[in-house]
Amino acid sequence: MNSRQSTFKTSLSKYKHGILNAIAPIKHIFFKTKTKQTSYNGMTLIATFVLISIGLCFFMTFHNDFEAFNANRTKSLLGYTFLVIASILFVFKAFHFIYITYNYIKYKPIASVADEALPKCTVIVPAYNEGKHVWETLISLSESKYPKHKLELIAIDDGSKDDTWHWMQKAKKQLGDRLSIYQQPVNKGKRHALYRGFNLATGDIFITVDSDSIVEKSTLRRLVSPFIERPQCDAVAGNIRVSNAKKEMLPKMLDVSFVMSFEFVRSAESTLNSVLCTPGALAAYRKTAVLKCLPDWMNQTFMGQPSDIGEDRAMTNMILKQGKHVLFQSNAIAYTTVPEKYTGLYKMFIRWGRSNVRENIAMSKYVFTNFRKDSKLGSRLLFIGQSAHIIMSYPFMAFMLLFVLTHPLLFLGSTLLSILITSTFPFIFYARRYSFKASYWAYTYSILYTFGLFWITPYAIATANKSGWLTRDLAPNT
């Protein structure tokens, strides 16, 4: 037995028990268990760093093999080509990160305007199989610090199979003429429900709110203030946090992810006047901009099939195409419910992934034209960044599988080392803004995404023509 084999055998024996302990708590994410969730949270965080330490051990043990692996890749034309492309992408991503960080630092939310300057708004809440959540949403909206005579509330039940309509009726009894409720005869999809709301709305600003979102009291006035202060602004994205992050693991991870996605990335995009997606959970649009693109938005197709997903990204894309600005308000906060199990999570990500593929194709048709009078560089760089991620998903997955088959422990070590490095920024960002203790979930989420959700983008590309919401059906026993 040579020294390397001896070292490996010792390391494997030493960490075998740690691996078993690390994997055990994660099963709660995938399967229903009767054990209280809170008992798993601490174990999972400990398991996260046990796994990372194991990875570091493997990397240190096999780092010479890693150098040899890279050297062997350059000997073949295919390997050399991949190395060159990977190096170019790494440089671009490093530049892109610096560029985003620079624009994040420049970002400042627009302060709320006075009551007399606030426009008349119509809030549209589409709901499907939402149950009591829709009542909670409507009550939170009615309690907003917004002039009552300037706020119209519309809720539309999109043919729900549960008691959603009952809860809408209860909200109507409480709110009276402040709320109008409508019921679709059959489930037609969120886009159809919003379309009906847009045609019923009388406000100058349309606000869309998901039926499981709870808004803070000052959210609406902060959300619409950019329309008054910035005449070129025709859409505004709200800041989305996770409402069910107190106990369950996945929501805790997603809250860290959402903070990065909104308060870091969208802040930078807002500085560039080019937020790429106004989220369905909370977004606002100028009426004139919506009406201008409404026929195309409603009749949008992909590969000959009607589009029934990604309505928020599609609306944003069409408004950007008009040459208008799309901004983000970090001080306009809504709390939304996210999946608590792996099945719901990957279905949500598949829907987002398919929409991302479709809308990047749509964006490619105008982003390099003279679509806007002012600077277009930011929009183009943001588009290139997203497109690169999509285009390179298959080559990198193929490389990953090859790496796993030829050097499994080296792959594990180098991957976990990368997670430790790349997750430290979200950890610091979340810790500085919210909670140091909760920020550790950044590492756990990266592990879950790397090993459990890496297939989402390739699968979304392959099935981009498929439709369906995927996450709103009732459980079989409901």
Secondary structure by P-SEA (a helix, b strand, c coil): ccaaaaaaaaaaaaaaaaaaaaaccccccccccccccccaaaaaaaaaaaaaaaaaaaaaacaaaaaaaaaaaaccaaaaaaaaaaaaaaaaaaaaaaaaaaaaaacccccccccccccbbbbbbbbccccaaaaaaaaaaaacccccccbbbbbbccccccaaaaaaaaaaaaccccbbbbbbcccccaaaaaaaaaaaccccbbbbbccccccccaaaaaaaaaaaacccccbbbbbbbbccccccaaaaaaaaaaaaacccaaaaaaaaccccccccccccccaaaaaaaaaaaaaccccccccccaaaaaaaaaaaaacbbbbbbccbbbbbbccccaaaaaaaaaaaaaaaaaaaaaaaaccccccccccaaaaaaaaaaaaaaaaaaaaaaaaaaaaaaccaaaaaaaaaaaaaaaaaaaaaaaaaccccccccaaaaaaaaaaccccaaaaaaaaaccccccccccccccc
